[in-house]
Amino acid sequence: MEQINPEGTNYSGEMDQYRKDLKEALMSIDPKTAPGKMYDFCKKYKVPVPIKARIFWVNLHKARVECSDLPTEERLISKAWLREREIEPFGPLSDEDIKRA
């Protein structure tokens, strides 16, 4: 069922596009070196990008682990990346995670 706000915007259509764009951005990265389309996604949806690269990468890999739209293999690659750095793959980013990144 579509949800329409008072201005006539189709919420479900916007959410579908957001999810599609997010999946494309998360799939476009090289898990070790290149952010792919992630910066473009962040700019389009006004998502703040951390100044420190290591925080960006930790957040990116956490997002990939949590994104059920990604293939399991992609999620496992990011989970391994986080575990190699002794960072918990699930939940919010902690100060200890930032130090280990």
C-alpha positions in Angstrom: 0.0 0.0 0.0 1.4 3.4 -1.0 1.8 6.0 1.6 1.3 9.6 0.4 2.2 12.6 2.4 0.2 15.9 2.3 2.5 17.2 -0.4 1.7 14.2 -2.6 5.0 12.5 -2.3 5.0 8.7 -2.6 7.0 7.5 0.4 7.3 3.9 -0.7 8.6 5.0 -4.1 11.3 7.2 -2.4 12.2 4.4 -0.1 12.5 1.9 -2.9 14.8 4.3 -4.8 16.9 4.8 -1.6 17.3 1.1 -1.1 18.2 0.6 -4.7 20.8 3.4 -4.6 22.2 2.1 -1.3 22.6 -1.4 -2.6 24.3 -0.2 -5.8 26.7 2.0 -3.7 27.6 -0.8 -1.3 28.1 -3.2 -4.1 30.3 -0.8 -6.1 33.2 -0.7 -3.6 36.4 -2.6 -3.6 36.2 -3.8 0.0 39.9 -3.0 0.6 40.7 0.1 -1.3 38.0 2.0 -3.2 34.7 3.6 -2.0 33.1 3.2 -5.5 29.8 5.1 -5.6 29.5 5.5 -1.9 30.5 9.2 -1.8 27.9 10.0 -4.5 25.3 8.2 -2.5 26.2 10.1 0.6 26.1 13.4 -1.2 22.7 12.6 -2.9 21.0 11.6 0.4 22.9 14.2 2.6 24.7 11.5 4.7 27.6 12.9 6.6 30.9 11.4 5.6 33.5 11.0 8.4 36.7 13.1 7.9 38.9 10.2 9.0 39.2 7.5 6.3 39.4 4.7 8.9 36.0 5.7 10.4 34.5 5.9 6.9 35.7 2.3 6.1 34.5 0.9 9.4 31.1 2.4 8.9 31.0 1.3 5.3 31.8 -2.3 6.2 29.3 -2.3 9.1 26.6 -1.1 6.7 27.5 -3.9 4.3 27.2 -6.5 7.0 23.8 -5.2 8.1 22.3 -4.7 4.5 20.1 -7.7 3.9 19.8 -6.7 0.3 23.4 -7.6 -0.4 24.5 -11.1 -1.4 25.7 -13.2 1.6 29.2 -13.4 0.1 29.6 -9.6 0.1 28.3 -9.3 3.6 30.8 -12.0 4.8 33.7 -10.2 3.1 32.9 -7.1 5.2 32.4 -9.1 8.3 35.8 -10.6 7.9 37.3 -7.2 7.3 35.9 -6.0 10.6 36.9 -9.1 12.5 40.5 -8.8 11.2 40.6 -5.5 13.0 38.9 -6.8 16.1 35.8 -4.7 15.5 32.4 -6.0 16.3 30.5 -6.3 13.0 27.1 -5.6 14.5 25.8 -2.6 16.4 27.0 1.0 16.7 30.6 2.1 16.2 32.4 2.4 19.6 35.4 4.5 20.6 37.4 1.2 20.9 36.4 0.3 17.3 37.8 3.6 16.1 41.1 3.0 17.9 41.4 -0.5 16.3 40.5 0.6 12.8 
